[in-house]
Amino acid sequence: MSEQLKFIVEQLNREPFKKSFNLITFDSLEPMQLLQILNDVLAEIDSKQAIDIREEMPEQTAKRMFTLLGMLKYKPHGGLSDASTFRQGLVMGSKPVVHPILFWLLQRVPELKKRAYLARFLVKLDVPSEFLSDEVIAETHCQYEELVDGFKNYHKECEQLRNSRFSTAEIRRDISAMEEEKDQLIKRVERLKKRVESVSTHQRMLELARQLRVEKERQESLAHQKQEQKSQLFQAEQRLQRCQIQLKDMRQAAADAKPESLVKRLEEELKFNSYIMSDKLPKELERIRRKSHNLQKVSSEPAMGQAELDELEDKIRELSQMNQAIEKKMARSDPMDDNFTLYRQQASIIARKKEVKAEELQEAREELSTITKELNAKGQALGQGGLEIVRPDEFKRYVAKMRGKSITYKKKRQEMAELKAESGVLQRTEEILRQRHTASQQQLQTMEAQRGISGFSETQEELERVSAIKSELDEMKGRTLDDMSGMVKKLNAAISEKKSALSPLIKELRPLRQQCQELTQEHDEKKALYDTCAAGLESNSSKLNQEVRTFRDETAQEENRYHNINCMKEIAENHMQRAADEMKAYVSSDPQIRKTSIREQYMKNIAEQESLGKKLREEQKQVKESHGPNMKQVHMWKDLEQLMECKKQCYARAQSQASIGQVIQESGKDRLIL
């Protein structure tokens, strides 16, 4: 619900609504204001809804909104599926009804705008059947339905054109550019035709150029086919690699799913659980029992005096000195003297590591179980939409609580401002008084200097301060002694109560202690027997596992060798069969069968390639023979082109000279006339 409200407030604060709401102000809106906001959102979707609901009856407003929501295909959520309940909540401006509507509308405003526009033309009028008996009304209704169908088709075409990526302006520009290019190409072809028509062998040259173009196109198509085949080969290789990887993964998965692997995992889990049960838990239980025993022993002992405490401290000191001496002796002694020292150290290190790893594994399992429980609980708590649904009454309580906090915050802020103002006034007063005090002190010092008793006031203030401190210390000492005496009385009473309460428990505990010692001794003996037996079984099982592993490896190697030999045998048999078939076909008297032999096919291919090579050599010879005359003809054409260019220049020069002479003659005639 909070995410829903956040989304509604964010959308209302944006364009085109431009509201300035926050969660508190939006939640504190009156039903009429909430209905007006809903009406504004509907007016953004359909402009006909832009009215003030204060000028309209509530029933009409609800009917209008209900009709538009039905047209937009809105479905009420959960408990509001009943139409009467939904209509009543819409009339009352209920938040559980209006908030989901706003959330649904603001999520899909563009889509709903389009749907409202189409509904204006596509929602058919419900004409009663008795009115359709009239011919005019029936004909008009048929025309109306035809127009609706036509509108549907035109709208679909319009949407398709809008969604298409083609633009009419771009198409027109492309057409005009292609037409211009076509005109240029036509002119260029005409010029080339005019230049070539004067040559006697232009038809032969055109035919050769056409053949050259065809061969180039064929070469390009062959290169394209080669590139496609390369890409197909690369894709096939990649597909083969992926299939090989998948096959390897599937084989590994199949190998991991064997009964041996499952049994191995179960054995490991059984070993861990047995270690926890036989080693870790008994040690922890023994440690807790020792701690409890020590605590009970301490509680059963009477209160000790200072002499007994000193005696215990002396014993502790002697024991610490003995431990230091033993450690020094062990450090000086050679560890090689004792053959089992190294093994004991390694065993202790391994045991500690084992305990640490067991604790880590136990913690990881507990964490996994707690996370799994939390995940299941959260999965059950989630609703159908994947969000936790907050009830309206809870949200109201939350809003009321937030309002109370905001009111308290405003009051405290006002009080803080008043205190700050009063603090400023008091600071100013303190400063003024301090200035007056310094002035009076200076005046007093000057008067004391005049009378010859300088320093008298300071000495008197110091004596007063010391006497005040002494009286405070005396009072503090008296209070401390009273507190200590009261505390001692309380402690003595508590100790006596504890002794009287623990005396029957101590009597019951003594036989239990003796029984515990007997059970502990029996447990140690049984544990030693179990450890020796387990060590022997573990050594035997490790030897057997090693032998089984070696036998499995040998079996796998032999199976691989067997499969390889079978494959080689099949390949050799296939080669021998092909050779026998080839011999039969080659020796056979039937020519049709001999043609199917590989030798005949190879001989045929060799003959075809030799004939093709012979043709190519003849064509090469023709090209070499005609190369000289063709080059000579090219040079002649170039000379002819230079000659024509010279004639053109001479003609232009003669034309320019004739025009100059004509101008001179005309100027001479003009002079004669003058």
C-alpha positions as CSV (number, residue, x, y, z in Angstrom):
1,M,0.0,0.0,0.0
2,S,2.8,2.4,0.8
3,E,4.4,1.8,-2.6
4,Q,1.0,2.4,-4.3
5,L,0.6,5.7,-2.5
6,K,4.2,6.8,-3.4
7,F,3.5,6.1,-7.0
8,I,0.2,8.0,-7.0
9,V,1.8,11.0,-5.3
10,E,4.8,11.1,-7.7
11,Q,2.5,10.9,-10.8
12,L,0.2,13.6,-9.5
13,N,3.1,16.0,-8.8
14,R,4.3,15.7,-12.4
15,E,2.9,17.0,-15.7
16,P,0.1,17.6,-16.5
17,F,-1.5,17.5,-13.0
18,K,1.3,19.6,-11.2
19,K,0.0,18.9,-7.7
20,S,2.2,19.5,-4.6
21,F,1.3,16.5,-2.5
22,N,3.3,14.4,-0.1
23,L,2.1,11.1,1.6
24,I,0.7,12.9,4.6
25,T,-1.2,15.6,2.8
26,F,-2.5,13.2,0.2
27,D,-3.7,10.7,2.8
28,S,-5.4,13.6,4.8
29,L,-7.6,14.6,1.9
30,E,-11.4,14.7,2.3
31,P,-13.6,12.3,0.3
32,M,-14.8,15.2,-1.9
33,Q,-11.3,16.4,-2.7
34,L,-10.2,12.8,-3.4
35,L,-13.1,12.4,-5.9
36,Q,-12.2,15.7,-7.5
37,I,-8.6,14.4,-8.1
38,L,-10.0,11.2,-9.6
39,N,-12.2,13.3,-11.8
40,D,-9.2,15.4,-12.9
41,V,-7.3,12.2,-13.9
42,L,-10.4,11.0,-15.8
43,A,-10.6,14.4,-17.5
44,E,-7.0,14.0,-18.7
45,I,-8.0,10.7,-20.3
46,D,-11.3,11.9,-21.7
47,S,-11.9,15.7,-22.0
48,K,-15.7,15.3,-21.6
49,Q,-15.1,14.5,-17.9
50,A,-13.7,18.0,-17.1
51,I,-16.3,19.3,-14.7
52,D,-16.5,20.4,-11.1
53,I,-18.1,17.6,-9.0
54,R,-19.5,20.2,-6.6
55,E,-21.9,21.2,-9.3
56,E,-23.2,17.7,-9.9
57,M,-25.2,15.2,-7.8
58,P,-23.2,12.4,-6.2
59,E,-25.3,9.8,-7.9
60,Q,-24.7,11.3,-11.3
61,T,-20.9,11.6,-10.6
62,A,-20.7,8.0,-9.5
63,K,-22.7,6.8,-12.6
64,R,-20.6,8.9,-15.0
65,M,-17.3,7.6,-13.4
66,F,-18.7,4.0,-13.3
67,T,-19.6,4.1,-17.0
68,L,-16.2,5.5,-18.0
69,L,-14.3,2.9,-15.9
70,G,-16.4,0.1,-17.5
71,M,-15.6,1.5,-20.9
72,L,-11.9,1.5,-19.9
73,K,-12.3,-2.1,-18.7
74,Y,-11.3,-1.5,-15.1
75,K,-11.8,-4.5,-12.8
76,P,-12.2,-3.8,-9.0
77,H,-9.7,-5.6,-6.8
78,G,-10.4,-8.3,-4.2
79,G,-13.3,-7.5,-1.9
80,L,-14.9,-4.9,-4.1
81,S,-16.0,-7.2,-6.9
82,D,-19.6,-6.6,-6.0
83,A,-21.0,-3.7,-8.2
84,S,-23.2,-2.2,-5.4
85,T,-20.3,-2.2,-2.9
86,F,-18.0,-0.6,-5.5
87,R,-20.6,2.0,-6.5
88,Q,-21.3,2.9,-2.8
89,G,-17.5,3.3,-2.1
90,L,-17.2,5.5,-5.2
91,V,-20.1,7.7,-4.1
92,M,-18.6,8.1,-0.6
93,G,-15.1,8.7,-1.9
94,S,-13.7,5.8,0.1
95,K,-9.9,5.5,0.0
96,P,-9.9,1.7,-0.4
97,V,-11.9,2.2,-3.6
98,V,-10.4,5.4,-5.0
99,H,-6.7,4.7,-4.4
100,P,-6.6,1.5,-6.5
101,I,-8.5,3.3,-9.3
102,L,-5.9,6.1,-9.3
103,F,-3.0,3.7,-9.2
104,W,-4.5,1.7,-12.2
105,L,-5.2,4.9,-14.2
106,L,-1.9,6.6,-13.7
107,Q,0.0,3.5,-14.7
108,R,-1.4,3.5,-18.2
109,V,-2.6,7.0,-19.2
110,P,-1.5,7.0,-22.9
111,E,-3.1,3.6,-23.5
112,L,-6.4,4.7,-21.8
113,K,-6.4,7.9,-23.8
114,K,-6.4,5.9,-27.0
115,R,-9.0,3.5,-25.6
116,A,-11.3,6.4,-24.6
117,Y,-10.9,8.0,-28.1
118,L,-11.8,4.7,-29.8
119,A,-14.7,4.0,-27.4
120,R,-16.3,7.3,-28.5
121,F,-16.8,5.7,-32.0
122,L,-16.7,2.0,-31.4
123,V,-19.1,1.5,-28.5
124,K,-22.3,0.6,-30.3
125,L,-25.7,2.0,-29.4
126,D,-28.1,-0.4,-27.8
127,V,-31.2,-0.1,-30.0
128,P,-34.2,-2.2,-28.8
129,S,-35.4,-4.9,-31.2
130,E,-38.9,-3.5,-31.4
131,F,-37.6,-0.3,-33.0
132,L,-35.6,-2.2,-35.6
133,S,-38.9,-3.4,-37.2
134,D,-39.1,0.1,-38.8
135,E,-37.4,0.1,-42.2
136,V,-35.9,3.6,-41.8
137,I,-34.4,2.8,-38.4
138,A,-33.1,-0.6,-39.5
139,E,-31.5,1.0,-42.6
140,T,-30.0,3.7,-40.5
141,H,-28.7,1.2,-38.0
142,C,-27.1,-0.9,-40.8
143,Q,-25.4,2.2,-42.1
144,Y,-24.2,3.0,-38.6
145,E,-22.7,-0.5,-38.2
146,E,-21.0,-0.2,-41.6
147,L,-19.5,3.1,-40.6
148,V,-18.2,1.6,-37.4
149,D,-16.5,-1.2,-39.3
150,G,-15.1,1.3,-41.8
151,F,-13.7,3.3,-38.9
152,K,-12.0,0.2,-37.5
153,N,-10.3,-0.6,-40.9
154,Y,-9.2,3.0,-41.4
155,H,-7.8,3.2,-37.8
156,K,-5.8,-0.1,-38.3
157,E,-4.4,1.3,-41.6
158,C,-3.5,4.5,-39.9
159,E,-1.7,2.7,-37.0
160,Q,0.2,0.6,-39.5
161,L,1.4,3.6,-41.4
162,R,2.4,5.4,-38.2
163,N,4.3,2.3,-36.9
164,S,6.0,1.8,-40.3
165,R,9.4,3.3,-40.6
166,F,8.9,4.7,-44.1
167,S,8.4,8.5,-44.7
168,T,6.7,9.9,-47.8
169,A,9.2,12.8,-48.0
170,E,12.1,10.4,-47.9
171,I,10.5,8.1,-50.6
172,R,9.9,11.2,-52.8
173,R,13.5,12.3,-52.4
174,D,14.7,8.8,-53.3
175,I,12.5,8.6,-56.4
176,S,13.6,12.0,-57.6
177,A,17.3,11.1,-57.1
178,M,16.8,7.8,-58.9
179,E,15.1,9.6,-61.8
180,E,18.0,12.0,-62.1
181,E,20.5,9.2,-62.0
182,K,18.5,7.4,-64.7
183,D,18.6,10.4,-67.0
184,Q,22.3,10.8,-66.5
185,L,22.9,7.1,-67.3
186,I,20.7,7.3,-70.5
187,K,22.7,10.3,-71.7
188,R,26.0,8.6,-70.9
189,V,24.9,5.5,-72.8
190,E,23.9,7.6,-75.9
191,R,27.2,9.3,-75.9
192,L,29.1,6.0,-75.7
193,K,27.0,4.6,-78.5
194,K,27.8,7.5,-80.8
195,R,31.5,7.1,-80.1
196,V,31.5,3.3,-80.7
197,E,29.3,3.2,-83.8
198,S,32.1,4.4,-86.0
199,V,34.2,1.4,-85.1
200,S,33.8,-1.6,-87.4
201,T,34.2,-4.3,-84.7
202,H,32.2,-2.6,-82.0
203,Q,29.7,-5.5,-82.0
204,R,32.4,-8.0,-81.2
205,M,33.8,-5.7,-78.5
206,L,30.4,-5.3,-77.0
207,E,29.9,-9.1,-77.0
208,L,33.3,-9.6,-75.3
209,A,32.5,-6.9,-72.7
210,R,29.1,-8.6,-72.0
211,Q,30.9,-11.9,-71.5
212,L,33.4,-10.3,-69.2
213,R,30.6,-8.8,-67.1
214,V,28.9,-12.2,-66.9
215,E,32.1,-13.9,-65.8
216,K,32.7,-11.2,-63.2
217,E,29.2,-11.6,-61.9
218,R,29.7,-15.3,-61.8
219,Q,33.0,-14.8,-60.0
220,E,31.3,-12.6,-57.4
221,S,28.5,-15.2,-56.9
222,L,31.1,-17.9,-56.4
223,A,33.0,-15.8,-53.9
224,H,29.7,-15.1,-52.1
225,Q,28.9,-18.8,-52.1
226,K,32.4,-19.6,-50.8
227,Q,32.0,-17.0,-48.0
228,E,28.6,-18.5,-47.1
229,Q,30.0,-22.0,-47.0
230,K,32.8,-20.8,-44.7
231,S,30.3,-19.2,-42.4
232,Q,28.2,-22.3,-42.4
233,L,31.3,-24.4,-41.7
234,F,32.2,-22.1,-38.8
235,Q,28.7,-22.3,-37.4
236,A,28.7,-26.1,-37.7
237,E,32.1,-26.2,-35.8
238,Q,30.7,-24.0,-33.1
239,R,27.6,-26.1,-32.8
240,L,29.8,-29.2,-32.6
241,Q,31.8,-27.7,-29.8
242,R,28.6,-26.8,-27.9
243,C,27.3,-30.3,-28.4
244,Q,30.6,-31.7,-27.1
245,I,30.5,-29.5,-24.0
246,Q,26.9,-30.5,-23.4
247,L,27.8,-34.1,-23.8
248,K,30.6,-33.7,-21.4
249,D,28.4,-32.0,-18.8
250,M,25.8,-34.6,-19.1
251,R,28.3,-37.4,-18.7
252,Q,29.7,-35.7,-15.6
253,A,26.1,-35.2,-14.2
254,A,25.4,-38.9,-14.9
255,A,28.7,-39.8,-13.2
256,D,27.8,-37.7,-10.2
257,A,24.4,-39.3,-10.0
258,K,25.7,-42.8,-9.5
259,P,24.8,-44.7,-6.3
260,E,28.4,-44.7,-5.2
261,S,28.5,-40.8,-5.1
262,L,25.2,-40.7,-3.2
263,V,26.4,-43.3,-0.8
264,K,29.7,-41.4,-0.4
265,R,27.8,-38.1,0.4
266,L,25.6,-40.0,2.9
267,E,28.7,-41.5,4.5
268,E,30.3,-38.1,4.9
269,E,27.1,-36.7,6.5
270,L,26.9,-39.7,8.8
271,K,30.6,-39.2,9.8
272,F,29.9,-35.6,10.6
273,N,26.8,-36.3,12.6
274,S,28.6,-39.1,14.5
275,Y,31.5,-36.8,15.2
276,I,29.1,-34.2,16.5
277,M,27.3,-36.8,18.7
278,S,30.4,-38.7,19.9
279,D,33.1,-36.0,20.3
280,K,31.8,-32.5,20.2
281,L,28.5,-32.7,22.2
282,P,30.0,-34.9,25.0
283,K,32.9,-32.5,25.4
284,E,30.5,-29.5,25.7
285,L,28.3,-31.4,28.1
286,E,31.3,-32.3,30.2
287,R,32.5,-28.7,30.2
288,I,29.1,-27.5,31.3
289,R,28.9,-30.1,34.0
290,R,32.3,-29.1,35.3
291,K,31.3,-25.5,35.3
292,S,28.1,-26.3,37.1
293,H,30.0,-28.5,39.6
294,N,32.4,-25.7,40.3
295,L,29.6,-23.2,40.7
296,Q,27.7,-25.5,43.0
297,K,30.9,-26.1,45.0
298,V,31.5,-22.4,45.4
299,S,27.9,-21.8,46.4
300,S,28.1,-24.7,49.0
301,E,31.2,-23.4,50.6
302,P,30.8,-21.0,53.6
303,A,31.9,-17.3,53.3
304,M,35.7,-17.0,53.3
305,G,37.7,-14.7,55.5
306,Q,40.8,-12.8,54.6
307,A,43.1,-15.5,56.0
308,E,41.5,-18.2,53.8
309,L,41.7,-15.9,50.7
310,D,45.4,-15.4,51.5
311,E,45.9,-19.1,51.8
312,L,44.2,-19.7,48.4
313,E,46.3,-17.0,46.7
314,D,49.5,-18.8,48.1
315,K,48.4,-22.1,46.6
316,I,47.6,-20.4,43.3
317,R,51.1,-18.9,43.3
318,E,52.8,-22.2,44.1
319,L,50.8,-24.0,41.3
320,S,51.8,-21.3,38.8
321,Q,55.4,-21.7,39.7
322,M,55.1,-25.5,39.3
323,N,53.5,-25.0,35.9
324,Q,56.3,-22.6,34.8
325,A,58.9,-25.2,35.9
326,I,57.2,-28.0,34.0
327,E,57.0,-25.8,30.9
328,K,60.7,-24.9,31.2
329,K,61.6,-28.6,31.5
330,M,59.5,-29.5,28.5
331,A,61.2,-26.7,26.5
332,R,64.7,-27.9,27.5
333,S,63.9,-31.6,26.8
334,D,64.5,-33.0,23.3
335,P,61.2,-33.8,21.6
336,M,62.8,-36.6,19.7
337,D,63.3,-38.6,23.0
338,D,59.6,-39.3,23.1
339,N,58.5,-41.0,19.8
340,F,54.9,-40.0,20.3
341,T,55.3,-36.3,21.0
342,L,55.2,-35.3,17.4
343,Y,52.2,-37.4,16.7
344,R,50.4,-36.1,19.8
345,Q,51.0,-32.5,18.6
346,Q,49.7,-33.3,15.2
347,A,46.7,-35.1,16.6
348,S,45.9,-32.2,18.9
349,I,46.3,-29.7,16.0
350,I,44.0,-31.8,13.8
351,A,41.5,-32.2,16.6
352,R,41.4,-28.4,17.1
353,K,41.0,-27.8,13.4
354,K,38.3,-30.5,13.2
355,E,36.4,-28.8,16.1
356,V,36.6,-25.4,14.4
357,K,35.4,-26.7,11.1
358,A,32.6,-28.6,12.8
359,E,31.5,-25.5,14.5
360,E,31.6,-23.5,11.3
361,L,29.6,-26.2,9.5
362,Q,27.1,-26.3,12.3
363,E,26.7,-22.5,12.2
364,A,26.3,-22.5,8.4
365,R,23.6,-25.2,8.7
366,E,21.8,-23.2,11.4
367,E,22.0,-20.0,9.3
368,L,20.7,-21.9,6.3
369,S,17.8,-23.3,8.3
370,T,16.9,-19.9,9.7
371,I,17.1,-18.3,6.2
372,T,14.9,-21.0,4.8
373,K,12.4,-20.5,7.6
374,E,12.4,-16.7,7.0
375,L,12.0,-17.3,3.2
376,N,9.1,-19.6,3.8
377,A,7.4,-17.2,6.2
378,K,7.9,-14.2,3.8
379,G,6.6,-16.3,0.9
380,Q,3.5,-17.1,2.9
381,A,3.1,-13.5,3.9
382,L,3.3,-12.2,0.4
383,G,0.1,-11.5,-1.5
384,Q,-0.9,-12.4,-5.0
385,G,0.8,-9.3,-6.4
386,G,4.1,-10.0,-4.6
387,L,3.6,-7.1,-2.1
388,E,2.5,-7.1,1.5
389,I,-1.0,-5.7,1.7
390,V,-1.6,-3.2,4.5
391,R,-5.1,-3.0,5.8
392,P,-6.9,0.4,5.8
393,D,-7.3,0.5,9.6
394,E,-3.6,-0.1,10.1
395,F,-2.8,2.6,7.6
396,K,-5.2,5.0,9.4
397,R,-3.5,4.2,12.7
398,Y,-0.1,4.8,11.1
399,V,-1.3,8.2,9.7
400,A,-2.8,9.2,13.1
401,K,0.5,8.3,14.8
402,M,2.4,10.3,12.2
403,R,0.1,13.3,12.8
404,G,0.6,13.1,16.5
405,K,4.3,13.0,16.0
406,S,4.2,16.0,13.7
407,I,2.2,18.0,16.2
408,T,4.6,17.0,19.0
409,Y,7.5,18.0,16.7
410,K,6.0,21.4,16.0
411,K,5.4,22.0,19.7
412,K,9.0,21.0,20.6
413,R,10.3,23.2,17.8
414,Q,8.3,26.2,19.1
415,E,9.6,25.5,22.7
416,M,13.1,25.2,21.4
417,A,12.8,28.6,19.6
418,E,11.5,30.2,22.8
419,L,14.3,28.6,24.8
420,K,16.9,29.9,22.3
421,A,15.4,33.4,22.6
422,E,15.4,33.2,26.4
423,S,19.0,31.9,26.3
424,G,20.1,34.8,24.2
425,V,18.5,37.2,26.7
426,L,20.1,35.4,29.7
427,Q,23.5,35.4,28.0
428,R,23.2,39.1,27.4
429,T,22.2,39.6,31.1
430,E,25.1,37.5,32.2
431,E,27.5,39.5,30.2
432,I,26.2,42.8,31.6
433,L,26.4,41.4,35.2
434,R,29.9,40.2,34.6
435,Q,31.0,43.6,33.3
436,R,29.4,45.2,36.4
437,H,31.1,42.6,38.7
438,T,34.5,43.3,37.1
439,A,33.9,47.0,37.5
440,S,33.0,46.6,41.2
441,Q,36.0,44.3,41.8
442,Q,38.3,46.9,40.3
443,Q,36.7,49.6,42.5
444,L,37.0,47.4,45.6
445,Q,40.7,46.7,44.8
446,T,41.4,50.4,44.4
447,M,39.7,51.1,47.8
448,E,41.6,48.3,49.5
449,A,44.9,49.7,48.1
450,Q,43.9,53.2,49.4
451,R,43.2,51.8,52.9
452,G,46.4,49.5,52.9
453,I,44.6,46.1,53.0
454,S,45.0,45.0,49.4
455,G,44.0,41.3,48.7
456,F,41.6,41.1,51.7
457,S,38.5,40.3,49.6
458,E,40.3,37.6,47.6
459,T,41.6,35.9,50.8
460,Q,38.1,35.9,52.3
461,E,36.6,34.4,49.1
462,E,39.2,31.6,49.1
463,L,38.5,30.8,52.8
464,E,34.8,30.6,52.1
465,R,35.3,28.3,49.1
466,V,37.6,25.9,51.1
467,S,35.1,25.7,54.0
468,A,32.3,24.9,51.6
469,I,34.4,22.1,50.0
470,K,35.3,20.7,53.4
471,S,31.6,20.6,54.4
472,E,30.7,18.8,51.2
473,L,33.4,16.2,51.7
474,D,32.2,15.5,55.3
475,E,28.7,15.0,54.1
476,M,29.9,12.7,51.3
477,K,32.0,10.6,53.8
478,G,28.9,10.2,56.0
479,R,26.7,9.1,53.2
480,T,29.4,6.6,52.0
481,L,29.7,5.0,55.4
482,D,25.9,4.6,55.7
483,D,25.8,3.1,52.2
484,M,28.6,0.6,53.0
485,S,27.0,-0.5,56.2
486,G,23.6,-1.0,54.5
487,M,25.2,-3.0,51.7
488,V,27.1,-5.3,54.1
489,K,23.8,-6.0,55.9
490,K,22.0,-6.8,52.6
491,L,24.9,-9.1,51.5
492,N,24.9,-11.0,54.8
493,A,21.1,-11.5,54.6
494,A,21.3,-12.7,51.0
495,I,24.2,-15.1,51.8
496,S,22.2,-16.6,54.7
497,E,19.1,-17.0,52.5
498,K,21.1,-18.7,49.8
499,K,22.8,-21.1,52.3
500,S,19.4,-22.1,53.8
501,A,17.9,-22.6,50.3
502,L,20.9,-24.6,48.9
503,S,21.5,-27.0,51.9
504,P,18.8,-29.6,50.8
505,L,20.1,-29.4,47.2
506,I,23.7,-30.0,48.4
507,K,22.5,-33.1,50.3
508,E,20.8,-34.5,47.2
509,L,23.8,-33.6,45.0
510,R,26.4,-35.7,46.9
511,P,25.2,-39.1,45.8
512,L,24.7,-37.8,42.3
513,R,28.3,-36.6,42.2
514,Q,29.5,-40.1,43.1
515,Q,27.2,-41.6,40.5
516,C,28.5,-39.1,37.9
517,Q,32.1,-40.0,38.7
518,E,31.3,-43.7,38.2
519,L,29.5,-43.0,34.9
520,T,32.4,-40.8,33.7
521,Q,34.9,-43.6,34.4
522,E,32.8,-46.1,32.6
523,H,32.3,-43.7,29.6
524,D,36.1,-43.1,29.4
525,E,36.7,-46.9,29.2
526,K,34.0,-47.5,26.6
527,K,35.3,-44.5,24.6
528,A,38.8,-45.8,24.5
529,L,37.6,-49.2,23.2
530,Y,35.4,-47.4,20.6
531,D,38.4,-45.3,19.5
532,T,40.6,-48.3,19.0
533,C,37.9,-50.2,17.1
534,A,37.1,-47.2,14.9
535,A,40.8,-46.6,14.1
536,G,41.2,-50.3,13.0
537,L,38.0,-50.1,10.9
538,E,39.0,-46.9,9.3
539,S,42.4,-48.2,8.3
540,N,40.8,-51.3,6.8
541,S,38.2,-49.3,5.0
542,S,40.9,-47.0,3.5
543,K,42.9,-50.0,2.2
544,L,39.8,-51.5,0.7
545,N,38.8,-48.1,-0.9
546,Q,42.3,-47.8,-2.4
547,E,42.1,-51.3,-3.9
548,V,38.6,-50.7,-5.3
549,R,39.8,-47.4,-6.8
550,T,42.7,-49.2,-8.5
551,F,40.5,-51.9,-9.8
552,R,38.0,-49.4,-11.2
553,D,40.8,-47.5,-13.0
554,E,42.1,-50.7,-14.5
555,T,38.5,-51.7,-15.6
556,A,38.0,-48.3,-17.2
557,Q,41.3,-48.5,-19.1
558,E,40.5,-52.0,-20.4
559,E,37.0,-50.9,-21.5
560,N,38.5,-48.0,-23.4
561,R,41.1,-50.3,-25.0
562,Y,38.3,-52.8,-25.9
563,H,36.2,-50.0,-27.6
564,N,39.2,-48.6,-29.5
565,I,40.1,-52.1,-30.8
566,N,36.4,-52.7,-31.9
567,C,36.3,-49.3,-33.7
568,M,39.6,-50.0,-35.5
569,K,38.3,-53.5,-36.5
570,E,35.1,-52.0,-37.9
571,I,37.1,-49.4,-39.9
572,A,39.4,-52.1,-41.3
573,E,36.5,-54.3,-42.3
574,N,34.9,-51.3,-44.1
575,H,38.1,-50.6,-46.0
576,M,38.4,-54.3,-47.0
577,Q,34.7,-54.4,-48.1
578,R,35.3,-51.3,-50.3
579,A,38.4,-52.8,-51.8
580,A,36.5,-56.0,-52.6
581,D,33.6,-54.1,-54.2
582,E,36.1,-52.1,-56.3
583,M,37.8,-55.3,-57.5
584,K,34.5,-56.9,-58.4
585,A,33.4,-53.8,-60.3
586,Y,36.8,-53.6,-62.1
587,V,36.9,-57.3,-63.0
588,S,33.2,-57.5,-64.0
589,S,32.4,-57.9,-67.7
590,D,29.3,-55.7,-67.6
591,P,30.3,-52.1,-68.7
592,Q,27.6,-50.5,-66.6
593,I,29.0,-52.0,-63.4
594,R,32.5,-51.1,-64.5
595,K,31.4,-47.5,-64.9
596,T,30.4,-47.4,-61.2
597,S,34.0,-48.3,-60.1
598,I,36.0,-45.5,-58.4
599,R,38.9,-45.9,-60.9
600,E,36.6,-45.4,-63.9
601,Q,35.1,-42.3,-62.2
602,Y,38.6,-40.9,-61.5
603,M,39.7,-41.6,-65.1
604,K,36.6,-39.9,-66.4
605,N,37.2,-36.8,-64.2
606,I,40.9,-36.7,-65.4
607,A,39.8,-36.9,-69.1
608,E,37.3,-34.1,-68.5
609,Q,39.9,-31.9,-66.8
610,E,42.5,-32.6,-69.6
611,S,39.9,-31.6,-72.3
612,L,39.1,-28.5,-70.3
613,G,42.8,-27.6,-70.0
614,K,43.3,-28.1,-73.7
615,K,40.4,-25.7,-74.5
616,L,41.8,-23.1,-72.1
617,R,45.3,-23.4,-73.7
618,E,43.7,-22.8,-77.1
619,E,41.9,-19.7,-75.8
620,Q,45.1,-18.5,-74.3
621,K,46.9,-19.0,-77.6
622,Q,44.2,-17.0,-79.4
623,V,44.4,-14.2,-76.9
624,K,48.2,-14.1,-77.3
625,E,47.9,-14.0,-81.1
626,S,45.3,-11.3,-81.2
627,H,47.0,-9.2,-78.5
628,G,49.5,-7.4,-80.9
629,P,46.9,-6.4,-83.5
630,N,44.5,-5.3,-80.8
631,M,47.1,-3.1,-79.2
632,K,48.0,-1.7,-82.6
633,Q,44.4,-0.8,-83.2
634,V,44.2,0.9,-79.8
635,H,47.2,3.1,-80.7
636,M,45.6,3.9,-84.0
637,W,42.4,5.0,-82.2
638,K,44.5,7.2,-80.0
639,D,46.2,8.8,-83.0
640,L,42.9,9.3,-84.6
641,E,41.6,11.0,-81.5
642,Q,44.7,13.3,-81.4
643,L,44.2,14.1,-85.1
644,M,40.5,15.0,-84.6
645,E,41.5,17.2,-81.6
646,C,44.0,19.0,-83.8
647,K,41.5,19.5,-86.5
648,K,39.0,20.9,-84.0
649,Q,41.6,23.3,-82.7
650,C,42.5,24.4,-86.3
651,Y,38.9,24.9,-87.1
652,A,38.3,27.0,-84.0
653,R,41.4,29.1,-84.8
654,A,40.2,29.7,-88.4
655,Q,36.8,30.7,-87.2
656,S,38.3,33.2,-84.8
657,Q,40.5,34.7,-87.5
658,A,37.6,35.0,-90.0
659,S,35.5,36.8,-87.4
660,I,38.5,39.2,-86.7
661,G,38.9,39.9,-90.5
662,Q,35.2,40.6,-90.8
663,V,35.3,43.1,-88.0
664,I,38.3,44.8,-89.7
665,Q,36.5,45.0,-93.0
666,E,33.4,46.5,-91.4
667,S,35.6,49.1,-89.6
668,G,37.2,50.0,-92.9
669,K,33.9,50.5,-94.7
670,D,32.9,52.8,-91.9
671,R,36.0,54.9,-92.4
672,L,35.4,55.2,-96.1
673,I,31.8,56.3,-95.6
674,L,33.1,59.0,-93.2
